[in-house]
């Protein structure tokens, strides 16, 4: 394996692999929180109905970046905001511009929160009147008319299932209730007989989309879908569009474990996001990544989980087996949209580092950082020279 100076800070206990080299040595899938793009700050968790876990605004620190102005010149002001939607904490930060003052920035944050809540109303499974709930209620019976957005996200989900060997699959919702990792935490693995009974109804090929009629039908009566692994990323992208349209040029939007950073801070530095040590304390990250006009999402086995009989069980289920995936400890995806980062992190987590990196490298503008099940570190080509490794992932179960 070719040595890279960037990674020399790693000790022998955590080997590093590039895409070309082998290492030397959610019942609702959804990514846990990365450290937000202002280091330092430990992630806090909250449980969300349809997606992942995320930190609170108290974890966000300024970290500098304000311009030093000359008398009479405009000096950008940092503005922060927060809210709640999709069962998780929302955090915003941005800098004023000559045409967008602090009051307008706050108004724009409010509009972005309203947009995220609108997406939630369409795509949650926690409301019986959502389009997804209506599709589930009609499973095996009839097709359901849906709006353009829901149709688009379901078609995108099917496409990602096709390119990921079915590891990303919104019919994972069929397994809902067998594993309990949320408020109903029950540290008892699901019964094998119960999993086997539901597996025949899991599979993206059970989703029938009619583009002409704009309908979605589930072919089997016990098949269910959930957009917990993609809807929040889409909602972040919609919030970004609101801020872009308002004229903001330097900001980030974070919804739980999904975030997007636009532009650079006024001093020219990029936003920074930390990658949490999957076996370390909440405040420890082993690497940090600069973000400009990119999204960042992490899937990990350490947030919604429990250990029984010397084995860790967690919320990222392999839809092919019905059991928690075992190939990785954490996967961080860097992409040009939050939607792509949100859906691809789970797929790579389940595929494992070799096939996962093959998938990542096949996608334009996508990159990954993986800590595999044996605590080896893998960095895809597009992040070599960008990722700064600052520590060693901890050992542990």
JOZI-V236297 format. One record per backbone hydrogen bond with DSSP energy under -0.5 kcal/mol. NH is the residue of the N-H (numbers start at 1). CO is the residue of the C=O. E is the energy in kcal/mol with one decimal. If there is no record, write none. Layout:
nh & co & e
NH & CO & E
NH & CO & E
This chain:
nh & co & e
7 & 4 & -2.0
8 & 5 & -1.6
10 & 7 & -1.8
14 & 11 & -1.7
17 & 377 & -2.6
19 & 379 & -0.5
21 & 18 & -1.2
29 & 26 & -0.6
35 & 274 & -1.8
38 & 36 & -1.1
43 & 282 & -1.0
53 & 31 & -1.1
55 & 256 & -0.5
59 & 56 & -1.9
60 & 57 & -2.1
61 & 38 & -0.8
61 & 59 & -0.6
69 & 67 & -0.7
73 & 70 & -2.6
79 & 94 & -3.3
81 & 92 & -2.1
83 & 90 & -1.7
85 & 88 & -1.9
88 & 85 & -2.3
90 & 83 & -2.7
91 & 254 & -2.7
92 & 81 & -2.5
93 & 252 & -1.6
94 & 79 & -2.4
95 & 250 & -2.2
96 & 77 & -2.2
97 & 100 & -2.0
100 & 97 & -0.7
105 & 101 & -2.2
106 & 102 & -2.4
107 & 103 & -2.1
108 & 104 & -2.2
109 & 105 & -2.4
110 & 106 & -2.1
111 & 107 & -1.9
112 & 108 & -2.2
113 & 109 & -2.3
114 & 110 & -2.2
115 & 111 & -1.8
116 & 112 & -2.2
117 & 113 & -2.3
118 & 114 & -1.8
119 & 115 & -2.1
120 & 116 & -2.3
121 & 117 & -2.2
122 & 118 & -1.3
123 & 119 & -2.0
124 & 120 & -2.0
130 & 127 & -1.6
131 & 122 & -1.1
132 & 122 & -1.1
133 & 124 & -0.6
134 & 130 & -2.0
135 & 131 & -1.9
136 & 132 & -2.3
137 & 133 & -2.3
138 & 134 & -1.2
139 & 136 & -1.4
140 & 218 & -3.2
141 & 138 & -2.5
142 & 138 & -1.8
144 & 216 & -2.5
146 & 214 & -2.3
151 & 147 & -2.3
152 & 148 & -2.5
153 & 149 & -2.5
154 & 150 & -2.4
155 & 151 & -2.4
156 & 152 & -2.3
157 & 153 & -2.3
158 & 154 & -2.2
159 & 155 & -2.3
160 & 156 & -2.4
161 & 157 & -2.1
162 & 158 & -2.2
163 & 159 & -1.8
164 & 160 & -0.9
164 & 161 & -0.5
165 & 162 & -0.6
166 & 161 & -2.7
167 & 164 & -1.5
169 & 167 & -0.7
172 & 169 & -1.6
173 & 170 & -1.1
174 & 171 & -2.1
174 & 224 & -0.7
175 & 172 & -2.4
176 & 173 & -1.9
177 & 179 & -0.6
178 & 175 & -2.1
179 & 175 & -0.6
181 & 179 & -0.6
185 & 182 & -1.7
186 & 180 & -1.9
188 & 186 & -3.1
195 & 191 & -2.1
196 & 192 & -2.5
197 & 193 & -1.6
198 & 194 & -1.1
198 & 195 & -0.8
199 & 195 & -2.0
200 & 196 & -0.6
201 & 198 & -2.2
202 & 199 & -1.8
206 & 203 & -2.2
207 & 204 & -1.8
208 & 206 & -0.6
208 & 217 & -3.3
209 & 207 & -0.6
210 & 215 & -2.5
211 & 209 & -0.6
214 & 210 & -1.5
215 & 210 & -1.6
216 & 144 & -1.9
217 & 208 & -2.4
219 & 206 & -3.1
219 & 217 & -0.6
223 & 220 & -1.3
226 & 170 & -1.9
227 & 123 & -0.6
230 & 227 & -1.8
231 & 227 & -3.0
234 & 230 & -2.0
235 & 231 & -2.4
236 & 232 & -2.2
237 & 233 & -2.1
238 & 234 & -2.1
239 & 235 & -2.2
240 & 236 & -2.5
241 & 237 & -1.9
242 & 238 & -1.5
243 & 239 & -2.0
244 & 240 & -2.8
245 & 241 & -2.4
246 & 242 & -1.4
247 & 244 & -1.6
248 & 243 & -1.9
251 & 262 & -1.5
252 & 93 & -2.5
253 & 260 & -2.4
254 & 91 & -2.5
255 & 258 & -3.0
256 & 89 & -1.9
258 & 255 & -1.8
259 & 296 & -1.6
260 & 253 & -2.3
261 & 294 & -2.3
262 & 251 & -3.5
265 & 269 & -2.9
267 & 65 & -1.0
268 & 265 & -2.8
271 & 291 & -1.5
272 & 37 & -1.5
273 & 289 & -2.3
274 & 35 & -1.0
275 & 287 & -3.2
276 & 274 & -0.6
277 & 284 & -2.4
278 & 276 & -0.6
280 & 277 & -1.2
284 & 281 & -2.0
286 & 275 & -2.1
287 & 275 & -1.0
288 & 388 & -2.5
289 & 273 & -2.9
291 & 271 & -3.0
293 & 261 & -1.4
294 & 261 & -1.1
295 & 335 & -3.8
296 & 259 & -2.1
297 & 333 & -2.0
298 & 32 & -0.6
298 & 257 & -0.7
299 & 331 & -3.0
301 & 329 & -2.2
305 & 303 & -1.3
306 & 313 & -2.3
308 & 311 & -2.5
311 & 308 & -1.2
313 & 306 & -3.3
315 & 304 & -1.3
317 & 315 & -1.3
318 & 323 & -3.0
319 & 317 & -0.8
321 & 318 & -1.6
322 & 318 & -3.2
325 & 316 & -2.6
329 & 371 & -3.5
330 & 371 & -1.8
331 & 299 & -2.7
332 & 369 & -2.8
333 & 297 & -3.2
334 & 367 & -2.3
335 & 295 & -1.5
339 & 233 & -0.5
341 & 337 & -1.9
342 & 338 & -2.5
343 & 339 & -2.1
344 & 340 & -2.5
345 & 341 & -1.5
346 & 342 & -0.7
347 & 343 & -1.1
348 & 344 & -2.6
349 & 345 & -2.2
350 & 346 & -2.1
351 & 347 & -2.7
352 & 348 & -2.3
356 & 352 & -2.4
357 & 353 & -2.1
358 & 354 & -1.7
359 & 355 & -2.2
360 & 356 & -2.4
361 & 357 & -2.7
362 & 358 & -0.9
362 & 359 & -0.7
363 & 360 & -1.5
366 & 363 & -1.4
367 & 334 & -2.3
369 & 332 & -2.1
370 & 378 & -2.8
371 & 330 & -2.6
372 & 370 & -0.6
372 & 376 & -2.5
373 & 327 & -2.1
375 & 372 & -2.1
377 & 15 & -4.0
378 & 370 & -2.8
379 & 17 & -2.2
380 & 368 & -2.5
383 & 380 & -1.5
384 & 380 & -0.6
384 & 381 & -1.2
386 & 383 & -2.3
387 & 383 & -2.5
388 & 288 & -2.6
389 & 6 & -0.5
389 & 387 & -0.6
390 & 286 & -2.2
390 & 388 & -0.6
391 & 286 & -1.5
